[in-house]
C-alpha cells in the first residue's frame, strides 16, 4: 500500500491554497484582483444590467429545469431530501440566480461577494461537494447560453459579449465557492496536529485532503469542457 507523505502533502496543498482567505479578506482590492484575472469590467456589468429583465423572465423555468436535472442523481437527491424539499428550494435557488444577476446594481462589489461566500459555507456544511456544485453550473450554462443566443439572433457579436460577461461573473462566483471548500480543508491541518499520536488517523485525513483536491481538479476540468461544448453549439 502506498505510504502518504503527510508533511509533503500539506506543504503542497498550502502552496495550492496560497492566497485563499476567509470572508473578512474579501476586500475591495481582493475583489478587483479577481475581476482583473477574468477581465471582468464596466462593459460586462453594463451588458448584464441590460439583460436583467431578461434574466428575471427566464428564472422560473431555469430553476425548474435545474432541479429536474439534478434530482435525477441519487447523491443530490439524498442531500436535498435530508435538508429540505424541492418546493422550498425552488424559491431559494431562484433567489440565488437572481442575486447573481442582480449584483449589477452594486457593480458586483464587496458586499455582494461576502453574501455569496456565506451561501457557499452553507453548501459546504450540508456536504454539497465541489463535484456536484461545479457540475450544477453546467445546467445554468446550458440553459442561459442557449437563451442568450436566441435573444440576440440578429446580433451574434452582442450575444457573444453577453455570454462572456455571464461566464466571467459566474467564474468569480465559483472562485468564492472554492474558497469555502479549501478553507475547510486547511482547517484539517490543525486537526492533524492533535492526531499526531495516531498514524492511522493522520493517513485518513491525508487521504481525504488528497481526494478533495483531486475532486476539485476533476470537477473544474469537466466544467471547462462542458462550457466549451455549449459555446460551440450556441454558435
C-alpha positions, 0 to 999 in steps of 0.5 A: 500500500502506498505510504502518504507523505503527510508533511509533503502533502500539506506543504503542497496543498498550502502552496495550492491554497496560497492566497485563499482567505476567509470572508473578512479578506474579501476586500475591495482590492481582493475583489478587483484582483479577481475581476482583473484575472477574468477581465471582468469590467464596466462593459460586462456589468453594463451588458448584464444590467441590460439583460436583467429583465431578461434574466428575471423572465427566464428564472422560473423555468431555469430553476425548474429545469435545474432541479429536474436535472439534478434530482435525477442523481441519487447523491443530490437527491439524498442531500436535498431530501435530508435538508429540505424539499424541492418546493422550498428550494425552488424559491431559494435557488431562484433567489440565488440566480437572481442575486447573481444577476442582480449584483449589477446594481452594486457593480458586483462589489464587496458586499455582494461577494461576502453574501455569496461566500456565506451561501457557499459555507452553507453548501459546504456544511450540508456536504454539497461537494465541489463535484456536484456544485461545479457540475450544477453550473453546467445546467445554468450554462446550458440553459442561459447560453442557449437563451442568450443566443436566441435573444440576440439572433440578429446580433451574434457579436452582442450575444457573444459579449453577453455570454462572456460577461455571464461566464466571467461573473459566474467564474468569480462566483465559483472562485468564492465557492472554492474558497469555502471548500479549501478553507475547510480543508486547511482547517484539517491541518490543525486537526492533524496536529492533535492526531499526531499520536495516531498514524492511522488517523493522520493517513485518513485525513491525508487521504481525504485532503488528497481526494478533495483536491483531486475532486476539485481538479476533476470537477473544474476540468469537466466544467471547462469542457462542458462550457466549451461544448455549449459555446460551440453549439450556441454558435 
